[in-house]
Structure formats: structure tokens, C-alpha cells
Amino acid sequence: MQAKLVEVFTRATARVFEAYFGEKPEHGSPTPLPKDASLEFDFSGLVGVAGEVRGLVVLSFQREEISRLLLAISNAPPASLDKSIRDFLGEFANVITGNTKKELGETISAFSLPRILEGRPHQPRWPAQEAEILQIPFAAKSARFALTLALKSADGVSP
Amino acid sequence: MKILIVDDSSFARSQIRKVLLKGGWAENALVEAENGLLALKLLESETFDLLLLDWNMPELSGMELVSKLRTMDAFRKLPVIMITSESDKLLILEAFKAGVTDHVGKPVDEKILLDKIRKIFPGS
């Protein structure tokens, strides 16, 4: 179960990123983070997960890289780049989590509306439960980003 | 043919708009709303042929909007395609029960969305 959770979220992240930007990202191995970890990124989109599988899913980018990506696919420069980044990150995190439900089924019963954290570094409010925090680095042609999972299944096993 | 795109994410709306422009729709045939309440106001003041609707939105969700529209004579038969990241079969079934005409997953696949619109409006 734990490996499956990481696999499903990693696959969904790569698939959604490629659909949006036309670049297939490569991913590295999951790295455990400490319980009080801060994220060395400018922006993160967070979605809370509830159900048999519960916890937090976080997608993080550096401002310069995500700006470049968004400008590359925009028809016109946005009025506010930071607003566009926040909007994109919320949608990206939401779509990835939604896509995992196909494979995880009823183990995820609900997920929250996305939240955004910004300013480097920033510290999400990690779940109080004993969920392990794992970070999976991604690298595409135009950007590096990270998927961080703090998930725990009801049987007590972390991802 | 006029289309109302309803999604709280401007990124998602721009993705859908891009697909429709590629599909041959004119800019002025595409109108956007960022939540269900604004969509309802637009529907009451303008005529639309198709509603492309996100499911998870603040204010008035996609499900709430469709349920409401189906109780109103003017919109009982308005085609509605739900566009959502939700891949949960039960939720999609619920959406059909609420009255959506069809469903497309996010991220939006250009061919799937255009095929579904053409299925509702052959020749479009």
C-alpha cells in the first residue's frame, strides 16, 4: 500500500504536468523529510486528503521557473504573474489529487479546496499524525519542482 | 454557438478556451464565469447553447448549479458538460443523476472535449 500511494501520486503528477506543458518530467527517488520540514521553494499548492488515506499533498515550484512555464503557454502576459502562479498551483494540486481517485478509489473520500503557501522557505502545517513526509523531486526541460506527500493510510502504514 | 465556461480557476478556463479556439470557435462565442452564482446570472441575462462546468467551486458548486438549472424551464434542456479532476465513478454517476449531459476529465484532452461537443451538436 505505501509504495502504491507514492507511485500513484508520482504518476499522476508527471501525467498532469506533461498535459499542461508538453514536457515529460523525470522524477527522482522519494526522500524522507523531518517532521518540522520547511520547503525551500517560493510557492506551494496544498491539498488535504481525507478518508482511509489521509494527510497532505504538496506541489512546490520556484517562482522564476513556474513563471517561465506559465508565460510560455499564455496567449498574453497575465495582469498579475503571482496571482496566475497561485491560481495554477491550486488547479495543479487539485487535478493531481482528483486524478489519483481513479486508482485509489474509495480510500480517498474527500479532498480540500487547495491552499497556497509562498515565500522561501515556507512550512506547511504537516499532519499531526505520525505520517512520514516524503519528497519526490521532478525535473523537466524547463523546470524543477517537487511533490511532497505526508499521507497515512488507516491501517497505520505511511506511504 | 455560444459557450459558457465556468471554473473558479482562470488557468483551467484558459486551457478550455484554448481547446475551443483550436476547435474553431470565435473568441466572442466564449464567455467565462468564475463560479456558479456568476454563471447563473449570465445564464439569466444571455443565451448560451452549451455550459462547460467545473464541479468543485466555492459559492455555488457545479452540482448545485446543475440541480438548480434542471428545475428551471428555461434551462431544463441546456446541454451541460461537467469538466472535473474528479475521477471517482460514484461522483460522476451522481453528476449524471443531477442532470449533466456528459463528462470530461481534467486535464482536458482536446480531442475528447471536441468529440463530446460534436456529439451533442453534430456539425459544430
Interface residues (C-beta under 8 A of the other chain):
Chain A: V16 A19 Y20 L70 S74 N75 S84 D87 F88 G90 E91 N94 V95 I96 T97 G98 N99 T100 K101 K102 G105 E106 L113
Chain B: S9 S10 F11 A12 S14 Q15 K18 N56 P58 T84 S85 E86 S87 D88 L90 G105 K106 P107 D109
